[in-house]
Amino acid sequence: MKSAAITYAHSLFSLAEEENKEQEIFEELTELIGIFTENPEYTVLLDSPTVTVSERCNLIDEAFSVCGEYVKNFLKILCEKKYIHIFPECVKEYEKQYNKKLGIEKVTAITAVPLSDELREKLIKKLEKDTGKTIALAERVDKSILGGIILRTENSQTDASVRARLDSIRTQLSSHQID
């Protein structure tokens, strides 16, 4: 299904580019993903074989009347093809295209305690300097790392946590057992 999501998302993004509506459509998709996440039964309804395609399209028109035609039609196509369940993957793929075009890098910073405003700013500036991209920083607190930081991007992870360092020392010590 991932390839279908990629295909549909790329098609929507191409249309958005042609119409110069990449941001508008991205914002609508982001809003809708929240609605679909909070109401999983709606996805089940839109995928139900007992509801006709016409009825499902009418449900989309009613529920998403504030959305633009491109997004509503996108949802209708997914319903017609019985692919509405891949909508979250489509949004992820669209976001990848959007971020790539705008030079945005999503980074998740995992720390043992919340970052201070000052440290957050320094981290963002350092990452932007290193990558040459605009950084969209998400933060997560995980007390089990004890200290330091873990940085995750779509394609990599840098683990500079105290836990990782202690694990490394433990491994080195266990491989050099004293007789």
SULNOR-V793081 format. One record per pair of residues at least 4 apart in sequence whose C-alpha atoms are under 7 Angstrom apart, sorted by the first residue. I is the first residue (numbers start at 1). J is the second residue. D is the distance in whole Angstrom. If there is no record, write none. Layout:
BEGIN
I_J_D, I_J_D
END
This chain:
BEGIN
1_5_6, 2_6_6, 3_7_6, 4_8_6, 5_9_6, 5_86_6, 5_89_6, 5_90_5, 6_10_6, 6_90_6, 6_93_6, 7_11_6, 8_12_6, 8_90_7, 9_13_6, 9_90_5, 9_91_7, 9_93_6, 9_94_5, 10_14_6, 10_94_7, 11_15_6, 12_16_6, 13_17_6, 13_22_7, 13_94_6, 14_18_6, 15_19_6, 16_20_6, 16_21_5, 16_22_5, 17_21_6, 17_22_6, 21_25_6, 22_26_6, 22_98_7, 23_27_6, 24_28_6, 25_29_6, 25_71_7, 26_30_6, 26_95_7, 27_31_6, 28_32_6, 28_67_7, 29_33_6, 29_91_6, 30_34_7, 31_35_7, 32_36_6, 33_37_6, 33_88_6, 34_38_6, 35_39_6, 36_40_6, 36_42_7, 36_43_7, 40_44_7, 41_45_6, 42_46_6, 43_47_6, 43_84_7, 43_85_6, 44_48_6, 46_56_6, 46_79_6, 46_84_7, 47_79_7, 47_82_6, 47_84_6, 51_55_6, 51_56_7, 52_56_6, 53_57_6, 53_80_6, 54_58_6, 55_59_6, 56_60_6, 57_61_6, 57_76_6, 58_62_6, 59_63_6, 60_64_6, 60_72_7, 61_65_5, 61_72_7, 64_72_7, 67_71_6, 67_72_6, 68_72_6, 69_73_6, 70_74_6, 71_75_6, 72_76_6, 73_77_6, 74_78_6, 75_79_6, 75_84_7, 76_80_6, 77_81_6, 78_82_6, 78_83_5, 78_84_5, 79_83_6, 79_84_5, 86_90_6, 87_91_6, 88_92_6, 89_93_6, 90_94_6, 91_95_6, 92_96_6, 93_97_6, 94_98_6, 95_99_6, 96_100_6, 97_101_6, 98_102_6, 99_103_6, 99_104_5, 99_105_7, 100_104_6, 103_133_5, 103_134_6, 104_133_6, 104_134_5, 104_135_6, 104_136_7, 105_133_6, 105_134_6, 105_135_5, 105_136_6, 106_135_6, 106_136_5, 106_137_6, 106_153_6, 107_135_7, 107_136_6, 107_137_5, 107_138_6, 107_151_7, 107_152_6, 107_153_5, 108_137_6, 108_138_5, 108_139_6, 108_151_6, 108_152_5, 108_153_7, 109_138_6, 109_139_5, 109_140_6, 109_149_7, 109_150_6, 109_151_5, 109_152_7, 110_139_6, 110_140_5, 110_141_6, 110_142_6, 110_149_6, 110_150_5, 110_151_6, 111_140_6, 111_141_5, 111_142_6, 111_147_7, 111_148_6, 111_149_5, 111_150_7, 112_141_5, 112_142_5, 112_143_4, 112_144_7, 112_145_6, 112_146_6, 112_147_5, 113_141_6, 113_143_7, 114_141_6, 115_119_6, 115_120_6, 116_120_6, 117_121_6, 118_122_6, 119_123_6, 120_124_6, 121_125_6, 122_126_6, 123_127_6, 124_128_6, 124_135_6, 125_129_6, 126_130_6, 127_131_6, 127_135_7, 128_132_5, 128_133_5, 128_134_6, 128_135_6, 145_161_6, 145_162_6, 145_163_5, 146_162_6, 146_163_6, 147_161_6, 147_162_5, 148_160_6, 148_161_4, 148_162_6, 149_159_7, 149_160_5, 149_161_5, 150_158_6, 150_159_4, 150_160_6, 150_161_6, 151_157_6, 151_158_5, 151_159_7, 152_156_6, 152_157_4, 152_158_7, 153_157_6, 159_164_7, 160_164_7, 161_165_6, 162_166_6, 163_167_6, 164_168_6, 165_169_6, 166_170_6, 167_171_6, 168_172_6, 169_173_6, 170_174_6, 171_175_6, 172_176_6, 173_177_6
END
